[in-house]
């Protein structure tokens, strides 16, 4: 296949070329004069499974014939004569072993990291050890680190690394270490007896030490060669010479090629084109824009040689969207347009949030893109379900967690799913009505007291769910067994065996594989608390991906940056071009800093940026490209990617070559997609535009016939709320998880004072408070806080109540007063009414906050004034008509007792009576509307019925519009 040569063979294809297609064409041309079976003797090592499939497809498209062997460079090297090695240690076992060590370190030094970060630290440590093995860095190199100018914690990290190394040294090497040993043995065997058949390493950049070593060995074989992707043939030798590892950082896209050529003893001119490629006019422009920052002075010298930049940028568009959502919708329109034209289009980006937005936007046209990455197992239905079940061992079960679990599509998926959902709905309403925050077996029994299917379901649920959290450390094997047993029981459902559909479909199979692997290696995990186990699951599921067997559109693809080397698309969209996204900010290494990594010979963070730069160069040099970025995220302005910034600066700086005009044309082409997306959404909204609602004041024919004294204030401040509740019959739905809010605090206070002032069973205020809080408030911290607040006012409150001259004659008794000549009844439930020695009454009301002021009582807060009127009119049957001497609001807020007292006389009662009757007559008039938010106390607070009144479409300054409701005027 190759002529004899004393120098290593290195071929390449330029950035933007269809690498698999041109490689297959070049291979066919080199084998054209050889017998057909020669192709079968060729071995091709590629960097990814997608590259392998694409090369195979391109070879098959050439016509009938034998195919070469195509393998991954990371596969075991099963060449003839290659020595066999023991299997590597499973990655999960390695991480569990390291997690035990990191967990002990975190327990000894809690300030090192939060407990939840233990498994992330273990993963980073496993990656470090794997990298050391792949790069051939011995563990002894850590002993020779010079830490004299580093902080003390780096010395502690060094000691821990040495400890961790002694523990894992007893195991077999990692997969990377085993592969390196294989490559070393294979290279040694080749030096004695080189293989006679051709071997090619294709599409790899040699970014890892083992891969680079294999590529160098193959390049030196008599029938070996390396074919590099995206080699910059447009970069002059002088620029190549400046890519020196001692003076230039590794973030240049061609830096790895320079290192490989140096190791092979070759210059850039020794790299030969593998096959003739079509002219790509953008190559020189992109190459110049990506020169290292210290060499950008070359723009002035070489820029004028680029010629007319309009031609170079003709197929280039630049989308600068105002937001990530706008960027995603514009990209979706680009992809849809390509699909309509029958073109192949690929979105290339490392931003998974962006790809999810684009996939969602494409659903408008029923397009499912072919996504190379899949989705994390933790976001799949089985992954979420298993994590929810694991949290049952960690946290006390509350209503939101219970309902989220019961409504999960995998719960009770064995049989009777419809009955299960009906019982779940009824249970939710039961828990909401009773404000029960922590449902247990006893509460479930109260939900279904009568024999029948519901009771059977409730018994199954109560018996299946854990009675309490399990905080103590337990062996990982037992935790996994209990977790799987509980998950399968919940998935199967009441009276069913098996696991329902938990392990079905691709996601279920992947989840089962993950749990089986965890059970297999559980011995290495030691003992874990429930908190540690939940954290472990999160890390484990995040590292596994699910690829659902959906029927994706064959020509609309989503690729990671690595797949940019595969090419073969008519349209390439390089998206997410912001700093921190593409290129991604290097992950911090908690074990070795940059200087320490350089000392031991490990990869520097700049190398990853250089690889991202190479992927960008591959994508942007394609014939038709759309570059996109969002100018702003939800938090702040974004910074353009350094490569995009250099390209726009270079174009702006070359006016003689039409650079500025070319850049403006790129932006205009990008703006076209933004405008098209905006117009499309505007058309969707324009189908049936709804006018803004006026401020409503509905006037129904039916009027409220009964209100309490506290609701009279609501009638004055927000009449619409009275209409919604008492005419429409709408009540606010209680929250799933009851909160220790003002309503509960008021209820608790009234219970405390009712019991403490009971004449038949009196008790000390704080003793009674302790009992009431224990029964009514399930939150320990809230109980302590409320008890402390009450204890501050308890002495003054007790002294005030004991100093009252009369006796208690009424407490918490409901009464009603039917108004004469009006179809209306006023109700009340006084907190306390005392009878003075002269027979007059003193009405007392307890407030957890501040008592209402005098002006508030005159205009709005008429609760006690109306109770005084009711007592005067004999509404309280146990008392009969009585004179009222005084009303008092006792405010317990702010840590001090505040009493707001009003003396009552006939003139005041007459004023209250006249105003109240006038109010009721007004709202009994069928032409009177119930205005929304008429005189709310605080405009910034929302009411229970504001959404029904469509508040926000109108303002407080708008006039109310009376709307007749439910009348037949004809």
Residue pairs with C-beta under 8 A, 6 or more apart in sequence:
1 30
1 31
1 34
1 38
1 42
1 198
1 223
2 9
2 30
2 198
2 222
2 223
2 225
4 222
7 265
7 266
7 270
8 216
8 219
8 220
8 226
8 264
8 265
8 266
9 219
9 224
9 225
9 226
9 272
10 219
10 225
10 226
10 228
10 260
10 261
10 264
10 266
10 270
10 271
10 272
11 26
11 225
11 226
11 227
11 228
11 271
11 272
11 273
11 274
12 227
12 228
12 229
12 230
12 231
12 233
12 257
12 271
12 272
12 273
12 274
13 19
13 22
13 23
13 227
13 228
13 229
13 230
13 231
13 273
13 274
13 275
13 277
14 230
14 231
14 232
14 233
14 234
14 273
14 277
14 280
14 283
14 621
15 230
15 231
15 232
15 280
15 283
15 286
15 617
15 618
15 620
15 621
16 230
16 280
16 282
16 283
16 567
16 618
16 620
16 621
16 622
16 623
17 277
17 278
17 280
17 567
18 567
18 568
19 51
19 203
19 229
19 230
19 565
19 566
19 567
20 51
20 54
20 55
20 57
20 58
20 203
20 566
20 567
20 568
21 58
21 567
21 568
22 274
22 275
22 277
23 55
23 58
23 202
23 203
23 227
23 274
23 275
24 55
24 58
24 59
24 61
24 62
25 58
25 275
26 227
26 274
26 275
27 39
27 42
27 59
27 68
27 200
28 59
28 62
29 275
31 38
31 39
31 42
36 65
36 66
37 66
39 65
39 66
39 67
39 68
40 66
40 67
40 68
40 69
41 68
41 197
41 198
42 68
42 69
42 197
42 198
42 199
42 200
43 68
43 69
43 71
43 79
43 197
43 198
43 199
43 200
44 55
44 68
44 69
44 70
44 71
44 200
44 202
45 71
45 72
45 73
45 199
45 200
45 201
45 202
45 204
45 214
45 218
46 52
46 55
46 70
46 71
46 72
46 73
46 202
46 203
46 204
47 72
47 73
47 202
47 203
47 204
47 205
47 211
47 562
47 565
48 72
48 203
48 562
48 563
48 566
49 72
50 372
50 563
50 566
51 202
51 203
51 565
51 566
52 70
52 71
52 72
54 566
54 568
55 70
55 202
56 67
56 70
59 65
59 67
59 68
60 67
73 201
73 204
73 211
73 214
74 175
74 179
76 179
76 182
77 179
77 182
77 183
77 186
79 186
79 195
80 195
81 189
81 193
82 182
82 185
82 186
82 189
83 182
83 185
83 186
83 189
85 178
85 181
85 182
86 172
86 178
87 172
87 178
88 172
88 173
88 174
88 175
88 177
88 178
89 168
89 171
89 172
89 173
89 174
90 517
90 520
90 521
91 126
91 174
91 175
92 517
92 518
92 521
92 540
93 171
93 521
93 524
94 126
94 129
94 168
94 171
94 174
95 119
95 122
95 123
95 126
96 122
96 476
96 521
96 522
96 524
96 525
96 526
97 167
97 168
97 171
97 524
98 122
98 125
98 126
98 129
98 164
98 168
99 118
99 119
99 122
99 525
99 536
100 524
100 525
100 526
101 122
101 160
101 163
101 164
101 167
102 118
102 119
102 121
102 122
102 125
103 118
103 526
103 532
105 112
105 160
106 112
106 113
106 115
106 117
106 118
106 121
113 121
113 590
115 531
115 532
115 535
116 531
116 535
118 532
118 535
119 532
119 535
119 536
119 538
119 539
120 539
121 590
123 539
123 543
124 587
124 589
124 590
124 591
125 161
125 164
125 591
126 174
128 161
128 589
128 591
128 592
128 602
129 164
129 165
129 168
129 174
130 174
130 175
130 176
130 177
131 137
131 176
131 602
131 603
132 138
132 139
132 141
132 600
132 602
133 173
133 174
133 176
133 177
133 180
134 176
134 177
134 179
134 180
134 208
134 209
134 210
135 208
135 209
135 210
135 601
135 602
135 603
136 180
136 209
136 210
136 213
137 600
137 601
137 602
139 162
139 165
139 169
141 599
141 600
141 601
142 158
142 161
142 162
142 165
142 600
143 162
144 599
144 600
145 158
145 596
145 599
145 600
146 599
147 154
147 155
147 158
147 596
150 593
150 595
150 596
154 593
154 596
157 590
157 591
157 592
160 591
161 591
172 178
173 181
176 208
176 210
179 210
180 209
180 210
180 213
183 210
183 213
183 214
183 217
184 213
186 214
186 217
187 213
187 214
187 217
190 217
190 221
194 221
194 222
194 223
195 221
195 223
196 222
196 223
197 223
198 223
198 224
198 225
199 218
199 221
199 223
199 224
199 225
200 218
200 224
200 225
200 226
200 227
201 214
201 215
201 218
201 219
201 225
201 226
201 227
202 226
202 227
203 227
203 229
203 565
204 211
204 215
204 228
204 229
205 228
205 229
205 230
205 256
205 257
205 611
205 614
206 212
206 215
206 256
206 257
206 259
206 260
207 256
207 607
207 611
212 256
212 259
212 260
212 263
215 226
215 260
216 260
216 263
216 264
217 224
218 224
218 225
218 226
219 225
219 226
219 264
220 264
227 274
228 257
228 271
229 565
229 618
230 253
230 565
230 614
230 617
230 618
230 621
231 254
231 257
231 271
232 253
232 254
232 283
232 287
232 617
233 271
233 273
233 283
234 283
234 284
234 287
235 254
235 268
235 287
236 302
237 267
237 268
237 269
239 291
239 295
239 298
240 254
240 258
240 267
240 268
242 248
242 292
242 295
243 252
243 254
243 255
243 258
243 292
244 258
245 255
245 258
245 259
245 262
247 294
248 255
248 292
248 294
249 292
249 604
249 606
250 256
250 604
250 606
250 607
250 609
250 610
251 292
251 583
251 606
251 607
251 609
251 610
251 613
252 290
252 291
252 292
252 610
252 613
253 290
253 610
253 613
253 614
253 616
253 617
254 614
255 607
255 610
256 607
256 610
256 611
256 614
257 268
257 271
258 268
261 267
261 268
261 270
261 271
280 621
280 623
281 311
281 312
281 314
282 312
282 313
282 315
282 316
282 620
282 621
283 621
284 305
284 306
284 312
285 306
285 309
285 312
285 313
285 647
285 650
286 617
286 620
286 621
286 647
287 617
288 298
288 299
288 302
288 303
288 306
288 650
289 643
289 646
289 647
289 650
290 613
290 617
290 643
290 646
291 298
291 299
296 646
299 650
299 653
299 654
303 650
303 653
303 654
303 657
304 654
304 656
304 657
306 312
306 654
306 657
307 657
308 657
308 658
309 651
309 654
309 657
309 658
309 659
309 662
310 658
310 661
310 662
310 665
312 662
313 651
313 662
313 663
313 665
313 666
315 623
315 624
315 625
316 620
316 625
316 626
316 627
316 666
316 669
317 625
317 626
317 627
317 666
317 669
317 670
317 672
317 673
318 626
318 627
318 628
318 648
318 663
318 666
318 667
318 669
318 670
319 327
319 330
319 331
319 626
319 627
319 628
319 629
319 670
319 671
319 673
319 674
320 628
320 629
320 631
320 667
320 670
321 327
321 330
321 628
321 629
321 630
321 631
321 674
322 630
322 631
322 632
323 630
323 631
323 632
323 633
324 353
324 354
324 357
324 630
324 633
324 634
325 357
326 630
326 674
326 677
326 678
327 354
327 575
327 628
327 629
327 630
328 354
328 357
328 358
328 360
328 361
329 361
329 677
329 680
329 681
330 628
330 670
330 673
330 674
330 676
330 677
331 347
331 354
331 358
331 361
331 573
331 575
331 626
331 628
331 673
332 358
332 361
332 362
332 364
332 677
333 673
333 676
333 677
333 680
334 345
334 571
334 573
334 626
334 673
335 345
335 347
335 358
335 362
335 367
335 369
335 556
335 571
335 573
336 362
336 365
336 367
338 344
338 345
338 555
338 556
338 570
338 571
339 345
339 365
339 367
339 553
339 555
339 556
342 555
343 555
343 570
343 571
344 555
344 557
344 568
344 569
344 570
344 571
345 555
345 556
345 557
345 569
345 570
345 571
345 572
345 573
346 557
346 558
346 559
346 563
346 569
346 571
346 572
346 573
347 355
347 358
347 369
347 557
347 558
347 559
347 573
347 575
348 559
348 560
348 561
348 563
348 564
348 572
348 573
348 574
348 575
348 615
348 619
349 355
349 560
349 561
349 573
349 574
349 575
349 576
349 581
349 582
350 560
350 561
350 576
350 581
350 582
350 584
350 612
351 575
351 576
351 581
351 582
352 373
354 575
354 576
355 371
355 373
355 558
358 369
358 558
358 575
359 368
359 369
359 371
359 558
362 368
362 369
362 556
367 553
367 556
368 550
368 551
368 552
368 553
369 552
369 553
369 556
369 557
369 558
370 552
370 553
370 554
370 556
370 557
370 558
371 552
371 557
371 558
372 557
372 558
372 559
372 560
372 563
373 545
373 558
373 560
374 545
374 546
374 547
374 548
375 545
375 546
376 383
376 541
376 542
376 544
376 545
376 546
377 383
377 507
377 510
377 511
377 514
377 541
377 542
377 544
377 545
377 546
378 384
378 387
378 538
378 541
378 542
380 507
380 510
380 511
380 546
381 408
381 409
381 410
381 507
382 410
382 502
382 503
382 507
382 508
382 510
382 511
383 507
383 511
383 541
383 546
384 408
385 405
385 408
385 410
385 411
385 487
385 491
385 502
386 483
386 487
386 511
386 515
386 537
386 541
387 534
387 537
387 538
387 541
388 401
388 404
388 405
388 408
389 405
389 483
389 486
389 487
389 490
390 483
390 530
390 533
390 534
390 537
391 401
391 534
392 401
392 405
392 465
392 466
392 469
392 486
393 466
393 469
393 470
393 479
393 482
393 483
393 530
393 533
394 469
394 470
394 471
394 530
394 531
394 533
394 534
395 401
395 469
396 438
396 468
396 469
397 438
397 439
397 440
397 465
397 466
398 437
398 438
398 439
398 737
399 428
399 431
399 436
399 437
399 438
399 439
399 736
399 737
399 738
400 736
400 737
402 439
402 465
403 424
403 427
403 428
403 736
405 411
405 490
406 412
406 420
406 424
406 427
406 461
407 421
407 424
410 491
410 500
410 501
410 502
411 420
411 490
411 491
411 493
412 420
412 490
412 491
412 492
412 493
412 494
412 496
412 500
413 491
413 492
413 493
413 500
413 501
413 502
414 491
414 492
414 493
414 496
414 497
414 498
414 499
414 500
414 501
415 493
415 495
415 496
416 493
416 494
416 495
416 496
417 493
419 453
419 457
420 457
420 493
420 494
423 453
423 454
423 457
423 458
426 447
426 454
427 439
427 444
427 447
427 458
428 736
430 447
431 439
431 443
431 736
432 733
432 734
432 735
432 736
433 734
435 734
435 738
435 744
436 443
436 738
437 737
437 738
437 778
438 778
440 462
440 467
441 462
441 463
441 465
441 467
444 458
444 459
444 461
444 462
445 458
445 459
445 462
447 454
447 458
448 454
448 455
448 457
448 458
448 459
449 455
456 494
456 495
457 494
460 493
460 494
460 495
461 494
464 486
464 489
464 490
466 486
469 530
470 530
471 529
471 530
471 531
472 529
473 527
473 528
473 529
473 532
474 527
474 528
474 529
475 522
475 526
475 527
475 528
476 518
476 522
476 523
476 525
476 526
476 527
476 528
476 533
477 519
477 522
477 523
479 522
479 528
479 530
479 533
480 515
480 518
480 519
480 522
481 519
483 515
483 533
484 515
484 519
487 499
487 502
488 498
488 499
488 500
488 502
491 499
491 500
491 501
491 502
492 498
492 499
492 500
493 500
501 508
502 508
502 511
503 509
503 511
503 512
505 548
506 546
506 547
506 548
506 549
507 546
507 548
510 544
510 545
510 546
511 541
513 544
514 540
514 541
514 544
518 536
518 540
525 536
528 536
557 569
559 566
561 582
561 612
561 615
561 616
561 619
562 615
564 572
564 574
564 615
564 616
564 618
564 619
565 615
565 618
567 618
567 622
569 622
570 623
570 624
571 624
571 625
571 626
572 619
572 620
572 622
572 624
572 625
572 626
573 625
573 626
573 628
574 582
574 616
574 619
574 620
574 625
574 626
574 627
574 628
575 626
575 627
575 628
575 629
576 582
576 628
576 629
577 616
577 627
577 628
577 629
577 640
577 641
577 643
577 644
578 629
578 630
578 638
578 639
578 640
578 641
579 585
579 638
579 639
579 640
579 641
579 642
580 639
581 641
582 612
582 616
582 641
583 608
583 609
583 612
583 613
583 641
583 642
583 643
584 608
584 612
586 605
586 606
586 608
586 609
587 605
589 597
589 605
592 600
592 602
594 604
594 605
597 603
597 604
598 604
613 643
616 641
616 643
619 625
620 627
620 643
620 647
626 670
626 673
627 644
627 666
627 670
628 670
629 638
629 640
629 641
629 644
630 638
631 637
631 638
632 638
640 648
648 663
650 659
651 659
651 660
651 662
651 663
652 659
652 660
652 663
653 659
654 660
692 953
692 954
693 950
693 953
693 954
694 954
694 958
694 960
694 961
695 931
695 932
695 933
695 949
695 954
695 955
695 958
695 959
695 960
695 961
696 720
696 929
696 931
696 932
696 949
696 950
696 960
696 961
696 963
697 719
697 720
697 929
697 930
697 931
697 932
697 960
697 961
697 962
697 963
698 720
698 723
698 929
698 930
698 962
698 963
698 965
699 926
699 927
699 928
699 929
699 930
699 962
699 963
699 964
699 965
700 723
700 727
700 926
700 930
700 965
700 966
701 926
701 965
701 966
701 967
702 727
702 966
703 727
703 923
703 924
703 926
704 722
704 726
704 727
704 824
704 923
705 823
705 824
705 825
706 726
706 816
706 824
706 825
706 826
706 827
707 715
707 722
707 726
707 824
707 826
707 827
708 826
708 827
708 828
708 829
709 826
709 827
709 828
709 862
709 863
709 864
709 866
709 867
709 870
710 863
711 722
712 826
712 862
712 863
712 866
712 916
712 919
713 860
713 861
713 862
713 863
714 721
714 722
715 722
715 919
715 923
716 859
716 860
716 862
716 919
716 934
716 935
717 860
717 933
717 934
717 935
717 936
717 937
718 932
718 933
718 934
718 935
718 936
718 943
718 945
719 923
719 929
719 930
719 931
719 932
719 934
720 930
720 931
720 932
720 933
720 934
720 945
720 949
721 943
721 944
721 945
722 930
723 930
724 730
724 944
724 945
724 948
725 731
725 945
727 930
730 945
730 948
732 944
738 744
740 777
740 779
740 782
740 786
742 848
742 849
744 776
744 777
745 786
745 848
746 846
746 847
746 848
747 776
748 772
748 773
748 776
748 777
748 786
749 790
749 846
749 848
749 892
750 812
750 831
750 846
751 772
751 776
752 765
752 768
752 769
752 772
752 790
753 765
753 831
753 832
753 846
754 811
754 812
754 831
755 761
755 763
755 768
755 771
755 772
756 762
756 763
756 764
756 765
756 768
756 769
757 801
757 808
757 811
757 832
758 811
759 807
759 808
765 790
765 794
765 797
765 798
766 787
766 790
766 791
766 794
769 787
769 790
769 794
770 787
773 783
773 786
773 787
774 783
777 783
777 786
789 892
789 895
790 892
792 895
792 896
793 892
793 895
793 896
793 897
796 896
796 897
797 890
797 892
797 897
800 890
800 897
800 899
804 834
804 842
805 836
805 837
806 834
806 835
806 836
806 837
806 842
807 834
807 835
808 832
808 833
808 834
808 835
809 833
809 834
809 835
809 841
809 878
809 879
810 830
810 832
810 833
810 876
810 878
810 879
811 830
811 831
811 832
811 833
812 829
812 830
812 831
813 829
813 830
813 876
813 878
814 827
814 828
814 829
815 827
815 828
815 829
815 870
815 875
815 876
815 877
816 825
816 826
816 827
816 828
816 875
817 825
817 826
817 827
817 828
817 870
817 873
817 875
818 824
818 825
819 825
819 826
819 917
819 920
822 917
822 920
822 921
822 924
823 924
824 920
824 924
826 866
826 870
826 875
826 916
828 863
828 866
828 867
828 870
828 875
830 843
830 844
830 845
830 867
830 876
831 844
831 845
831 846
832 843
832 844
832 845
832 846
833 841
833 842
833 843
833 844
833 871
833 876
833 879
834 841
834 842
834 844
835 841
835 842
835 879
836 842
836 885
838 885
839 882
839 883
840 882
840 883
840 884
840 885
841 868
841 871
841 879
841 882
841 883
841 884
841 885
842 884
842 885
842 886
842 887
842 888
843 864
843 867
843 868
843 871
843 884
843 886
843 887
843 888
844 887
844 888
844 890
845 863
845 864
845 887
845 888
845 889
845 890
846 890
846 892
847 889
847 890
847 891
847 892
847 893
848 892
848 893
849 891
849 892
849 893
850 891
850 893
850 894
850 898
851 889
851 890
851 891
851 898
851 899
851 900
852 860
852 861
852 889
852 900
853 900
854 900
854 902
857 864
857 865
857 900
857 902
860 935
860 937
862 912
862 916
864 887
864 888
864 889
864 902
865 887
865 902
865 908
865 912
866 912
866 916
867 887
868 884
868 887
868 904
868 909
868 912
869 909
869 912
869 913
869 916
870 876
871 879
871 881
871 882
871 884
872 881
872 882
872 883
872 884
872 909
873 881
874 880
874 881
874 882
876 882
884 904
884 909
885 903
885 904
886 901
886 902
886 903
886 904
887 901
887 902
887 904
888 899
888 900
888 901
888 902
889 899
889 900
890 897
890 898
890 899
891 897
891 898
891 899
891 900
892 898
902 908
922 928
923 930
927 962
929 960
929 961
929 962
929 963
931 960
932 945
932 946
932 949
932 951
932 960
933 943
933 946
933 949
933 951
933 956
934 960
936 943
939 956
942 951
943 951
946 952
